[in-house]
């Protein structure tokens, strides 16, 4: 009869093992535990060495040794670098690009966007794009300039040049340079963004003023002489109203480019002229002749009336335009 040999597997009943078998079993278990412990230790050491090597490589090869600035703006490269918070010795991997970009556009308002390009091993390129005034808000005898996204560019300006739209807002507006204008109503910025997009789509240019103090009855002024009263400006009707107004303006300009008056676009699909006269501000019913714009029609044109001189759209003072 063959003798049973001990193995590494635990028997169903250890009490049946002989003394030698128990010793062999315990020895095998210790060896197995020691091997597992050694494997864990070696793995941990390998991981530590690997991490140390990675951090060493990053620390040596991804340090910023030079920063360059590309793009045109009114600010010097030194001003841009200083505003970014980036300095030589910083790490390319761990530097937050979004935070640095936010610092630049806030500290230097006339910079509209920032991109970072990593030139390995150790150069960081800051690419900047300038932004320009698009709106002006008059307050206390001075202007505050905003870009098309309503970021405040500059305050306390005495005069504005051409191609800047005078923006009339409510009384709760608050301006901080480098930050988005606080109009006291979150819908104002949304409405202005819709208007900006729709004006471009309708190819309606030479808007000199936007009155958005009442977001439910926004008014635009063309060349300082023709007011477009829009009424409700939901996104689904805004473009059609602007196309209708442009068609009416283009038609009137063929007869006189000095006409002053109002186009009432508050009724969807209709445009009514209201002449600016010294005696009356009553609406005039449309005369014969139609101007198509998209699917709508302008059913009127202005009656003959006294032509007024148009005011210049540039070099205004807040007192004249308020």
Secondary structure as the mmCIF struct_conf table of DSSP 4:
data_model
#
loop_
_struct_conf.conf_type_id
_struct_conf.id
_struct_conf.beg_label_comp_id
_struct_conf.beg_label_asym_id
_struct_conf.beg_label_seq_id
_struct_conf.end_label_comp_id
_struct_conf.end_label_asym_id
_struct_conf.end_label_seq_id
HELX_LH_PP_P HELX_LH_PP_P1 UNK A 2 UNK A 6
BEND BEND1 UNK A 8 UNK A 9
HELX_LH_PP_P HELX_LH_PP_P2 UNK A 10 UNK A 11
BEND BEND2 UNK A 12 UNK A 12
HELX_RH_3T_P HELX_RH_3T_P1 UNK A 14 UNK A 16
BEND BEND3 UNK A 17 UNK A 17
HELX_RH_AL_P HELX_RH_AL_P1 UNK A 19 UNK A 61
BEND BEND4 UNK A 62 UNK A 62
STRN STRN1 UNK A 63 UNK A 63
STRN STRN2 UNK A 66 UNK A 70
BEND BEND5 UNK A 71 UNK A 71
BEND BEND6 UNK A 74 UNK A 75
HELX_RH_AL_P HELX_RH_AL_P2 UNK A 77 UNK A 84
TURN_TY1_P TURN_TY1_P1 UNK A 85 UNK A 85
TURN_TY1_P TURN_TY1_P2 UNK A 88 UNK A 89
STRN STRN3 UNK A 91 UNK A 91
TURN_TY1_P TURN_TY1_P3 UNK A 92 UNK A 94
BEND BEND7 UNK A 95 UNK A 95
HELX_RH_AL_P HELX_RH_AL_P3 UNK A 97 UNK A 107
BEND BEND8 UNK A 108 UNK A 108
TURN_TY1_P TURN_TY1_P4 UNK A 109 UNK A 110
STRN STRN4 UNK A 111 UNK A 119
TURN_TY1_P TURN_TY1_P5 UNK A 120 UNK A 122
STRN STRN5 UNK A 123 UNK A 130
STRN STRN6 UNK A 135 UNK A 139
TURN_TY1_P TURN_TY1_P6 UNK A 140 UNK A 141
STRN STRN7 UNK A 142 UNK A 146
TURN_TY1_P TURN_TY1_P7 UNK A 148 UNK A 149
STRN STRN8 UNK A 151 UNK A 151
STRN STRN9 UNK A 152 UNK A 157
BEND BEND9 UNK A 158 UNK A 158
STRN STRN10 UNK A 160 UNK A 160
TURN_TY1_P TURN_TY1_P8 UNK A 162 UNK A 163
STRN STRN11 UNK A 165 UNK A 168
TURN_TY1_P TURN_TY1_P9 UNK A 171 UNK A 172
STRN STRN12 UNK A 174 UNK A 174
TURN_TY1_P TURN_TY1_P10 UNK A 177 UNK A 178
BEND BEND10 UNK A 179 UNK A 179
STRN STRN13 UNK A 180 UNK A 180
STRN STRN14 UNK A 182 UNK A 182
BEND BEND11 UNK A 184 UNK A 184
HELX_RH_AL_P HELX_RH_AL_P4 UNK A 186 UNK A 202
TURN_TY1_P TURN_TY1_P11 UNK A 203 UNK A 203
STRN STRN15 UNK A 207 UNK A 211
BEND BEND12 UNK A 213 UNK A 214
TURN_TY1_P TURN_TY1_P12 UNK A 215 UNK A 216
BEND BEND13 UNK A 217 UNK A 217
STRN STRN16 UNK A 218 UNK A 222
TURN_TY1_P TURN_TY1_P13 UNK A 223 UNK A 225
STRN STRN17 UNK A 226 UNK A 231
HELX_RH_AL_P HELX_RH_AL_P5 UNK A 235 UNK A 255
TURN_TY1_P TURN_TY1_P14 UNK A 257 UNK A 258
STRN STRN18 UNK A 261 UNK A 264
BEND BEND14 UNK A 267 UNK A 267
TURN_TY1_P TURN_TY1_P15 UNK A 268 UNK A 269
STRN STRN19 UNK A 272 UNK A 275
BEND BEND15 UNK A 278 UNK A 279
BEND BEND16 UNK A 288 UNK A 288
STRN STRN20 UNK A 291 UNK A 293
TURN_TY1_P TURN_TY1_P16 UNK A 294 UNK A 295
STRN STRN21 UNK A 296 UNK A 298
HELX_LH_PP_P HELX_LH_PP_P3 UNK A 302 UNK A 304
HELX_LH_PP_P HELX_LH_PP_P4 UNK A 309 UNK A 312
BEND BEND17 UNK A 313 UNK A 315
STRN STRN22 UNK A 316 UNK A 316
HELX_RH_AL_P HELX_RH_AL_P6 UNK A 318 UNK A 321
#
